[in-house]
């Protein structure tokens, strides 16, 4: 009787483990594919021309006036 219960519990745990492991085997989201561009004249697939690399943004500079500029503005 005890071996029957032990076997039942063992099968139950084994089944649950298998179920959990089955679900966690690297599921990733599907990627959407972009449509390929076709040539207007020939109708064949054409590689898109790559644009030039963009320049990085300019470093922000403080716009605070210097003492000389403030005094010049005060005199106006």
N, CA, C and O atoms as CSV, one atom per row, in Angstrom:
chain,resi,resn,atom,element,x,y,z
A,1,UNK,N,N,0.831,-1.193,0.000
A,1,UNK,CA,C,0.000,0.000,0.000
A,1,UNK,C,C,0.876,1.258,0.000
A,1,UNK,O,O,0.614,2.204,-0.743
A,2,UNK,N,N,1.932,1.259,0.852
A,2,UNK,CA,C,2.815,2.428,0.934
A,2,UNK,C,C,3.569,2.625,-0.371
A,2,UNK,O,O,3.779,3.759,-0.803
A,3,UNK,N,N,3.980,1.524,-1.007
A,3,UNK,CA,C,4.696,1.642,-2.273
A,3,UNK,C,C,3.786,2.160,-3.372
A,3,UNK,O,O,4.235,2.856,-4.284
A,4,UNK,N,N,2.493,1.817,-3.284
A,4,UNK,CA,C,1.514,2.287,-4.266
A,4,UNK,C,C,1.335,3.802,-4.166
A,4,UNK,O,O,1.281,4.500,-5.179
A,5,UNK,N,N,1.243,4.300,-2.928
A,5,UNK,CA,C,1.107,5.738,-2.695
A,5,UNK,C,C,2.389,6.461,-3.118
A,5,UNK,O,O,2.333,7.523,-3.739
A,6,UNK,N,N,3.541,5.882,-2.778
A,6,UNK,CA,C,4.828,6.471,-3.137
A,6,UNK,C,C,4.996,6.557,-4.646
A,6,UNK,O,O,5.488,7.555,-5.172
A,7,UNK,N,N,4.579,5.494,-5.340
A,7,UNK,CA,C,4.665,5.469,-6.799
A,7,UNK,C,C,3.743,6.522,-7.418
A,7,UNK,O,O,4.102,7.194,-8.385
A,8,UNK,N,N,2.542,6.651,-6.833
A,8,UNK,CA,C,1.577,7.632,-7.316
A,8,UNK,C,C,2.119,9.056,-7.169
A,8,UNK,O,O,2.011,9.867,-8.090
A,9,UNK,N,N,2.701,9.352,-6.006
A,9,UNK,CA,C,3.267,10.686,-5.746
A,9,UNK,C,C,4.448,10.937,-6.675
A,9,UNK,O,O,4.607,12.041,-7.197
A,10,UNK,N,N,5.276,9.917,-6.882
A,10,UNK,CA,C,6.448,10.047,-7.751
A,10,UNK,C,C,6.023,10.378,-9.191
A,10,UNK,O,O,6.602,11.252,-9.836
A,11,UNK,N,N,5.007,9.666,-9.674
A,11,UNK,CA,C,4.501,9.913,-11.036
A,11,UNK,C,C,3.910,11.314,-11.158
A,11,UNK,O,O,4.077,11.989,-12.174
A,12,UNK,N,N,3.214,11.734,-10.101
A,12,UNK,CA,C,2.595,13.059,-10.096
A,12,UNK,C,C,3.656,14.156,-10.161
A,12,UNK,O,O,3.526,15.099,-10.941
A,13,UNK,N,N,4.705,14.038,-9.344
A,13,UNK,CA,C,5.795,15.021,-9.313
A,13,UNK,C,C,6.550,15.013,-10.636
A,13,UNK,O,O,6.883,16.069,-11.174
A,14,UNK,N,N,6.816,13.830,-11.154
A,14,UNK,CA,C,7.533,13.705,-12.423
A,14,UNK,C,C,6.751,14.360,-13.562
A,14,UNK,O,O,7.333,15.041,-14.406
A,15,UNK,N,N,5.444,14.156,-13.586
A,15,UNK,CA,C,4.586,14.755,-14.612
A,15,UNK,C,C,4.563,16.273,-14.509
A,15,UNK,O,O,4.614,16.978,-15.517
A,16,UNK,N,N,4.483,16.767,-13.268
A,16,UNK,CA,C,4.449,18.218,-13.046
A,16,UNK,C,C,5.773,18.856,-13.474
A,16,UNK,O,O,5.789,19.914,-14.103
A,17,UNK,N,N,6.898,18.189,-13.119
A,17,UNK,CA,C,8.215,18.701,-13.512
A,17,UNK,C,C,8.359,18.740,-15.028
A,17,UNK,O,O,8.860,19.715,-15.587
A,18,UNK,N,N,7.922,17.686,-15.681
A,18,UNK,CA,C,8.021,17.617,-17.135
A,18,UNK,C,C,7.195,18.741,-17.771
A,18,UNK,O,O,7.609,19.352,-18.756
A,19,UNK,N,N,6.024,18.998,-17.189
A,19,UNK,CA,C,5.141,20.053,-17.710
A,19,UNK,C,C,5.793,21.431,-17.571
A,19,UNK,O,O,5.739,22.253,-18.485
A,20,UNK,N,N,6.408,21.665,-16.412
A,20,UNK,CA,C,7.056,22.959,-16.172
A,20,UNK,C,C,8.247,23.137,-17.096
A,20,UNK,O,O,8.421,24.200,-17.692
A,21,UNK,N,N,9.068,22.104,-17.217
A,21,UNK,CA,C,10.260,22.208,-18.050
A,21,UNK,C,C,9.919,22.324,-19.526
A,21,UNK,O,O,10.666,22.938,-20.287
A,22,UNK,N,N,8.823,21.754,-19.931
A,22,UNK,CA,C,8.411,21.818,-21.329
A,22,UNK,C,C,8.086,23.254,-21.726
A,22,UNK,O,O,8.352,23.671,-22.853
A,23,UNK,N,N,7.511,24.000,-20.798
A,23,UNK,CA,C,7.079,25.370,-21.100
A,23,UNK,C,C,8.220,26.381,-21.079
A,23,UNK,O,O,8.090,27.463,-21.651
A,24,UNK,N,N,9.324,26.052,-20.437
A,24,UNK,CA,C,10.377,27.049,-20.263
A,24,UNK,C,C,11.541,26.858,-21.222
A,24,UNK,O,O,12.642,27.331,-20.943
A,25,UNK,N,N,11.331,26.184,-22.333
A,25,UNK,CA,C,12.451,25.951,-23.243
A,25,UNK,C,C,12.545,27.068,-24.267
A,25,UNK,O,O,12.145,26.894,-25.418
A,26,UNK,N,N,13.070,28.207,-23.857
A,26,UNK,CA,C,13.447,29.306,-24.737
A,26,UNK,C,C,12.383,29.809,-25.685
A,26,UNK,O,O,12.567,29.771,-26.901
A,27,UNK,N,N,11.300,30.268,-25.159
A,27,UNK,CA,C,10.290,30.861,-26.030
A,27,UNK,C,C,10.632,32.315,-26.274
A,27,UNK,O,O,10.788,33.090,-25.330
A,28,UNK,N,N,10.749,32.685,-27.530
A,28,UNK,CA,C,11.028,34.080,-27.861
A,28,UNK,C,C,9.912,34.598,-28.742
A,28,UNK,O,O,9.194,33.830,-29.383
A,29,UNK,N,N,9.781,35.897,-28.761
A,29,UNK,CA,C,8.731,36.500,-29.581
A,29,UNK,C,C,9.116,36.393,-31.047
A,29,UNK,O,O,10.297,36.391,-31.394
A,30,UNK,N,N,8.126,36.307,-31.885
A,30,UNK,CA,C,8.401,36.224,-33.318
A,30,UNK,C,C,8.678,37.621,-33.842
A,30,UNK,O,O,8.026,38.589,-33.450
A,31,UNK,N,N,9.650,37.709,-34.728
A,31,UNK,CA,C,10.015,39.007,-35.272
A,31,UNK,C,C,9.247,39.265,-36.549
A,31,UNK,O,O,9.074,38.367,-37.372
A,32,UNK,N,N,8.793,40.475,-36.710
A,32,UNK,CA,C,8.102,40.840,-37.937
A,32,UNK,C,C,9.126,41.094,-39.024
A,32,UNK,O,O,10.158,41.722,-38.785
A,33,UNK,N,N,8.840,40.609,-40.209
A,33,UNK,CA,C,9.750,40.809,-41.333
A,33,UNK,C,C,9.270,41.983,-42.157
A,33,UNK,O,O,8.079,42.120,-42.437
A,34,UNK,N,N,10.208,42.827,-42.542
A,34,UNK,CA,C,9.868,43.958,-43.394
A,34,UNK,C,C,9.763,43.483,-44.824
A,34,UNK,O,O,10.468,42.562,-45.236
A,35,UNK,N,N,8.889,44.108,-45.575
A,35,UNK,CA,C,8.735,43.738,-46.974
A,35,UNK,C,C,9.944,44.197,-47.754
A,35,UNK,O,O,10.500,45.262,-47.485
A,36,UNK,N,N,10.352,43.394,-48.720
A,36,UNK,CA,C,11.492,43.761,-49.540
A,36,UNK,C,C,11.031,44.745,-50.611
A,36,UNK,O,O,9.942,44.621,-51.171
A,37,UNK,N,N,11.883,45.715,-50.876
A,37,UNK,CA,C,11.562,46.710,-51.889
A,37,UNK,C,C,11.822,46.117,-53.270
A,37,UNK,O,O,12.827,45.442,-53.490
A,38,UNK,N,N,10.903,46.379,-54.191
A,38,UNK,CA,C,11.073,45.903,-55.563
A,38,UNK,C,C,11.393,47.085,-56.461
A,38,UNK,O,O,10.928,48.203,-56.235
A,39,UNK,N,N,12.175,46.825,-57.457
A,39,UNK,CA,C,12.507,47.855,-58.430
A,39,UNK,C,C,11.265,48.174,-59.249
A,39,UNK,O,O,10.518,47.269,-59.622
A,40,UNK,N,N,11.039,49.457,-59.533
A,40,UNK,CA,C,9.864,49.861,-60.299
A,40,UNK,C,C,9.967,49.421,-61.751
A,40,UNK,O,O,8.953,49.148,-62.393
A,41,UNK,N,N,11.190,49.350,-62.271
A,41,UNK,CA,C,11.358,49.023,-63.690
A,41,UNK,C,C,11.445,47.522,-63.930
A,41,UNK,O,O,10.746,47.004,-64.801
A,42,UNK,N,N,12.275,46.817,-63.188
A,42,UNK,CA,C,12.486,45.400,-63.457
A,42,UNK,C,C,11.597,44.500,-62.610
A,42,UNK,O,O,11.329,43.363,-62.998
A,43,UNK,N,N,11.141,44.981,-61.473
A,43,UNK,CA,C,10.309,44.168,-60.600
A,43,UNK,C,C,11.097,43.220,-59.721
A,43,UNK,O,O,10.513,42.452,-58.957
A,44,UNK,N,N,12.416,43.263,-59.820
A,44,UNK,CA,C,13.253,42.395,-58.986
A,44,UNK,C,C,13.513,43.058,-57.640
A,44,UNK,O,O,13.340,44.264,-57.471
A,45,UNK,N,N,13.933,42.233,-56.695
A,45,UNK,CA,C,14.249,42.778,-55.370
A,45,UNK,C,C,15.534,43.596,-55.440
A,45,UNK,O,O,16.520,43.192,-56.057
A,46,UNK,N,N,15.497,44.733,-54.803
A,46,UNK,CA,C,16.631,45.644,-54.830
A,46,UNK,C,C,17.073,45.884,-53.398
A,46,UNK,O,O,16.244,46.019,-52.497
A,47,UNK,N,N,18.371,45.935,-53.193
A,47,UNK,CA,C,18.880,46.256,-51.865
A,47,UNK,C,C,18.671,47.736,-51.604
A,47,UNK,O,O,18.927,48.579,-52.464
A,48,UNK,N,N,18.204,48.035,-50.405
A,48,UNK,CA,C,18.013,49.438,-50.049
A,48,UNK,C,C,19.373,50.076,-49.825
A,48,UNK,O,O,20.273,49.466,-49.247
A,49,UNK,N,N,19.511,51.302,-50.286
A,49,UNK,CA,C,20.770,52.022,-50.099
A,49,UNK,C,C,20.864,52.463,-48.648
A,49,UNK,O,O,19.916,53.014,-48.090
A,50,UNK,N,N,22.010,52.216,-48.052
A,50,UNK,CA,C,22.180,52.616,-46.657
A,50,UNK,C,C,22.509,54.100,-46.595
A,50,UNK,O,O,23.298,54.613,-47.389
A,51,UNK,N,N,21.902,54.761,-45.657
A,51,UNK,CA,C,22.157,56.192,-45.485
A,51,UNK,C,C,23.457,56.388,-44.717
A,51,UNK,O,O,23.911,55.499,-43.998
A,52,UNK,N,N,24.039,57.555,-44.880
A,52,UNK,CA,C,25.289,57.867,-44.184
A,52,UNK,C,C,25.031,57.884,-42.680
A,52,UNK,O,O,23.939,58.231,-42.230
A,53,UNK,N,N,26.037,57.510,-41.919
A,53,UNK,CA,C,25.900,57.474,-40.464
A,53,UNK,C,C,25.639,58.886,-39.948
A,53,UNK,O,O,26.276,59.847,-40.379
A,54,UNK,N,N,24.697,58.992,-39.023
A,54,UNK,CA,C,24.342,60.301,-38.486
A,54,UNK,C,C,25.419,60.807,-37.548
A,54,UNK,O,O,26.046,60.037,-36.821
A,55,UNK,N,N,25.621,62.115,-37.575
A,55,UNK,CA,C,26.601,62.721,-36.684
A,55,UNK,C,C,26.034,62.750,-35.269
A,55,UNK,O,O,24.829,62.929,-35.094
A,56,UNK,N,N,26.877,62.577,-34.265
A,56,UNK,CA,C,26.361,62.639,-32.901
A,56,UNK,C,C,25.918,64.054,-32.551
A,56,UNK,O,O,26.406,65.027,-33.126
A,57,UNK,N,N,25.007,64.161,-31.621
A,57,UNK,CA,C,24.469,65.456,-31.226
A,57,UNK,C,C,25.569,66.328,-30.632
A,57,UNK,O,O,26.509,65.837,-30.007
A,58,UNK,N,N,25.430,67.610,-30.840
A,58,UNK,CA,C,26.437,68.531,-30.284
A,58,UNK,C,C,26.333,68.576,-28.779
A,58,UNK,O,O,25.257,68.411,-28.204
A,59,UNK,N,N,27.452,68.797,-28.161
A,59,UNK,CA,C,27.495,68.884,-26.711
A,59,UNK,C,C,26.778,70.160,-26.280
A,59,UNK,O,O,26.971,71.218,-26.877
A,60,UNK,N,N,25.961,70.058,-25.255
A,60,UNK,CA,C,25.225,71.229,-24.797
A,60,UNK,C,C,26.175,72.193,-24.086
A,60,UNK,O,O,27.005,71.798,-23.267
A,61,UNK,N,N,26.024,73.449,-24.424
A,61,UNK,CA,C,26.892,74.484,-23.864
A,61,UNK,C,C,26.038,75.418,-23.027
A,61,UNK,O,O,24.914,75.747,-23.406
A,62,UNK,N,N,26.563,75.839,-21.904
A,62,UNK,CA,C,25.828,76.746,-21.041
A,62,UNK,C,C,25.670,78.092,-21.737
A,62,UNK,O,O,26.622,78.620,-22.311
A,63,UNK,N,N,24.468,78.639,-21.681
A,63,UNK,CA,C,24.188,79.912,-22.334
A,63,UNK,C,C,24.313,81.094,-21.364
A,63,UNK,O,O,23.919,82.213,-21.692
A,64,UNK,N,N,24.850,80.847,-20.199
A,64,UNK,CA,C,24.948,81.914,-19.203
A,64,UNK,C,C,25.926,82.977,-19.673
A,64,UNK,O,O,27.002,82.662,-20.183
A,65,UNK,N,N,25.548,84.238,-19.500
A,65,UNK,CA,C,26.389,85.347,-19.969
A,65,UNK,C,C,27.597,85.536,-19.070
A,65,UNK,O,O,27.550,85.277,-17.868
A,66,UNK,N,N,28.670,85.990,-19.676
A,66,UNK,CA,C,29.867,86.310,-18.897
A,66,UNK,C,C,29.670,87.671,-18.252
A,66,UNK,O,O,28.738,88.398,-18.595
A,67,UNK,N,N,30.537,88.011,-17.327
A,67,UNK,CA,C,30.417,89.295,-16.617
A,67,UNK,C,C,30.539,90.453,-17.598
A,67,UNK,O,O,29.827,91.448,-17.464
A,68,UNK,N,N,31.422,90.343,-18.578
A,68,UNK,CA,C,31.608,91.422,-19.557
A,68,UNK,C,C,30.341,91.619,-20.386
A,68,UNK,O,O,29.951,92.757,-20.648
A,69,UNK,N,N,29.706,90.551,-20.794
A,69,UNK,CA,C,28.488,90.653,-21.596
A,69,UNK,C,C,27.352,91.255,-20.782
A,69,UNK,O,O,26.547,92.027,-21.303
A,70,UNK,N,N,27.290,90.892,-19.485
A,70,UNK,CA,C,26.212,91.446,-18.647
A,70,UNK,C,C,26.388,92.946,-18.475
A,70,UNK,O,O,25.413,93.694,-18.534
A,71,UNK,N,N,27.608,93.387,-18.264
A,71,UNK,CA,C,27.837,94.815,-18.061
A,71,UNK,C,C,27.568,95.585,-19.367
A,71,UNK,O,O,27.087,96.718,-19.343
A,72,UNK,N,N,27.886,94.952,-20.496
A,72,UNK,CA,C,27.635,95.620,-21.777
A,72,UNK,C,C,26.132,95.760,-22.010
A,72,UNK,O,O,25.680,96.768,-22.553
A,73,UNK,N,N,25.354,94.750,-21.600
A,73,UNK,CA,C,23.913,94.803,-21.779
A,73,UNK,C,C,23.292,95.841,-20.843
A,73,UNK,O,O,22.327,96.510,-21.211
A,74,UNK,N,N,23.848,95.977,-19.623
A,74,UNK,CA,C,23.338,96.931,-18.661
A,74,UNK,C,C,23.499,98.358,-19.164
A,74,UNK,O,O,22.674,99.224,-18.875
A,75,UNK,N,N,24.570,98.597,-19.919
A,75,UNK,CA,C,24.842,99.953,-20.390
A,75,UNK,C,C,23.921,100.344,-21.551
A,75,UNK,O,O,23.829,101.529,-21.873
A,76,UNK,N,N,23.264,99.425,-22.164
A,76,UNK,CA,C,22.358,99.750,-23.285
A,76,UNK,C,C,21.110,100.427,-22.851
A,76,UNK,O,O,20.264,100.754,-23.684
